[in-house]
């Protein structure tokens, strides 16, 4: 997990020109927010509301891009597009599980 957090720290330092001490104080809140977004997405998935799942994907995508996690953001974007399109053929369970797996180094399961 430390290496994953280093990746976020490096991105924040480069992208936003923040001091290491500022970043260190921000990381716990950012990770907590990311965890909350993931839990919300899983709850919405369980409810079967595809439109809300698309909105959750959009929210997650933004949070991930702000942390420089582009690969994860691509999955969230896929969830967003397919959810908003009400694509009943999409395997949302697989997409959300894949996102959870990708984030396992960053957030507490």
TORTORFI-541847 format. One record per residue (C-alpha): residue in three letters; x, y, z; residue number from 0. Coordinates in steps of 0.25 Angstrom, whole numbers, plus 5000, padded with zeros to 4 digits. Each point is the difference from the previous one (the first is absolute). Last residue first. Example, Ala and Ser with C-alpha at 12.3 -4.5 7.8 and 13.67 -1.06 7.14 Angstrom:
# residues 2
+------+------+------+------+-----+
: rest :    X :    Y :    Z :  nr :
+------+------+------+------+-----+
:  SER : 5055 : 4996 : 5029 :   1 :
:  ALA : 4994 : 4986 : 5002 :   0 :
+------+------+------+------+-----+
# end
This chain:
# residues 109
+------+------+------+------+-----+
: rest :    X :    Y :    Z :  nr :
+------+------+------+------+-----+
:  UNK : 4955 : 4987 : 5006 : 108 :
:  UNK : 5009 : 5011 : 5005 : 107 :
:  UNK : 5004 : 5009 : 4988 : 106 :
:  UNK : 5012 : 5002 : 4991 : 105 :
:  UNK : 5006 : 4986 : 4998 : 104 :
:  UNK : 4986 : 4994 : 4998 : 103 :
:  UNK : 4996 : 5011 : 4990 : 102 :
:  UNK : 5002 : 4991 : 4987 : 101 :
:  UNK : 4993 : 4989 : 5007 : 100 :
:  UNK : 4988 : 5009 : 5004 :  99 :
:  UNK : 5000 : 5005 : 4985 :  98 :
:  UNK : 5000 : 4986 : 4995 :  97 :
:  UNK : 4989 : 4996 : 5009 :  96 :
:  UNK : 4992 : 5012 : 4996 :  95 :
:  UNK : 5002 : 4996 : 4985 :  94 :
:  UNK : 4997 : 4985 : 5003 :  93 :
:  UNK : 4987 : 5004 : 5007 :  92 :
:  UNK : 4996 : 5009 : 4989 :  91 :
:  UNK : 5001 : 4990 : 4989 :  90 :
:  UNK : 4993 : 5008 : 4989 :  89 :
:  UNK : 4988 : 4995 : 4993 :  88 :
:  UNK : 4990 : 5008 : 5008 :  87 :
:  UNK : 5007 : 5013 : 4994 :  86 :
:  UNK : 4991 : 5011 : 5007 :  85 :
:  UNK : 5008 : 5010 : 4991 :  84 :
:  UNK : 5004 : 5007 : 5013 :  83 :
:  UNK : 5005 : 4987 : 5006 :  82 :
:  UNK : 5008 : 4997 : 4988 :  81 :
:  UNK : 5007 : 5013 : 4999 :  80 :
:  UNK : 5002 : 5002 : 5015 :  79 :
:  UNK : 5005 : 4985 : 5002 :  78 :
:  UNK : 5010 : 5002 : 4988 :  77 :
:  UNK : 5004 : 5013 : 5006 :  76 :
:  UNK : 5003 : 4993 : 5014 :  75 :
:  UNK : 5008 : 4990 : 4992 :  74 :
:  UNK : 5008 : 5011 : 4993 :  73 :
:  UNK : 5002 : 5007 : 5014 :  72 :
:  UNK : 5007 : 4988 : 5005 :  71 :
:  UNK : 5010 : 5001 : 4989 :  70 :
:  UNK : 5001 : 5015 : 5002 :  69 :
:  UNK : 5004 : 5000 : 5015 :  68 :
:  UNK : 5006 : 5014 : 5000 :  67 :
:  UNK : 4993 : 5003 : 5013 :  66 :
:  UNK : 4991 : 5011 : 4994 :  65 :
:  UNK : 4997 : 4990 : 4989 :  64 :
:  UNK : 4995 : 4990 : 5011 :  63 :
:  UNK : 4991 : 5009 : 5006 :  62 :
:  UNK : 4994 : 5004 : 4987 :  61 :
:  UNK : 4998 : 4986 : 4996 :  60 :
:  UNK : 4993 : 4996 : 5013 :  59 :
:  UNK : 4990 : 5011 : 4998 :  58 :
:  UNK : 4997 : 4996 : 4986 :  57 :
:  UNK : 4999 : 4985 : 5004 :  56 :
:  UNK : 4990 : 5004 : 5011 :  55 :
:  UNK : 4992 : 5008 : 4990 :  54 :
:  UNK : 5000 : 4987 : 4991 :  53 :
:  UNK : 4996 : 4992 : 5011 :  52 :
:  UNK : 4988 : 5009 : 5003 :  51 :
:  UNK : 4995 : 4998 : 4986 :  50 :
:  UNK : 5002 : 4985 : 5001 :  49 :
:  UNK : 4992 : 4999 : 5012 :  48 :
:  UNK : 5002 : 4985 : 5004 :  47 :
:  UNK : 5000 : 5002 : 5015 :  46 :
:  UNK : 5012 : 4991 : 5002 :  45 :
:  UNK : 5008 : 5009 : 4990 :  44 :
:  UNK : 4996 : 5013 : 5008 :  43 :
:  UNK : 5005 : 4993 : 5012 :  42 :
:  UNK : 5013 : 4997 : 4993 :  41 :
:  UNK : 5002 : 5014 : 4994 :  40 :
:  UNK : 4998 : 5006 : 5014 :  39 :
:  UNK : 5010 : 4991 : 5006 :  38 :
:  UNK : 5010 : 5004 : 4989 :  37 :
:  UNK : 4997 : 5015 : 5003 :  36 :
:  UNK : 5002 : 4998 : 5015 :  35 :
:  UNK : 5013 : 4994 : 4997 :  34 :
:  UNK : 5005 : 5011 : 4991 :  33 :
:  UNK : 4995 : 5010 : 5011 :  32 :
:  UNK : 5008 : 4993 : 5010 :  31 :
:  UNK : 5012 : 4999 : 4991 :  30 :
:  UNK : 4999 : 5015 : 4998 :  29 :
:  UNK : 4999 : 5003 : 5015 :  28 :
:  UNK : 5012 : 4992 : 5004 :  27 :
:  UNK : 5008 : 5006 : 4989 :  26 :
:  UNK : 4998 : 5014 : 5003 :  25 :
:  UNK : 5010 : 5002 : 5012 :  24 :
:  UNK : 5011 : 4993 : 4992 :  23 :
:  UNK : 4997 : 5008 : 4988 :  22 :
:  UNK : 5002 : 5013 : 5008 :  21 :
:  UNK : 5013 : 4995 : 5006 :  20 :
:  UNK : 5005 : 4996 : 4986 :  19 :
:  UNK : 4998 : 5014 : 4995 :  18 :
:  UNK : 4990 : 5002 : 4989 :  17 :
:  UNK : 5003 : 5004 : 4986 :  16 :
:  UNK : 4986 : 4995 : 4995 :  15 :
:  UNK : 5004 : 4991 : 4989 :  14 :
:  UNK : 5014 : 4996 : 5004 :  13 :
:  UNK : 4997 : 4999 : 5015 :  12 :
:  UNK : 4987 : 4994 : 4998 :  11 :
:  UNK : 5005 : 4989 : 4990 :  10 :
:  UNK : 5012 : 4997 : 5009 :   9 :
:  UNK : 4991 : 4998 : 5012 :   8 :
:  UNK : 4990 : 4991 : 4993 :   7 :
:  UNK : 5012 : 4991 : 4995 :   6 :
:  UNK : 5005 : 5000 : 5014 :   5 :
:  UNK : 4987 : 4996 : 5005 :   4 :
:  UNK : 5001 : 4988 : 4991 :   3 :
:  UNK : 5014 : 4997 : 5006 :   2 :
:  UNK : 4995 : 5000 : 5014 :   1 :
:  UNK : 4988 : 4991 : 4997 :   0 :
+------+------+------+------+-----+
# end
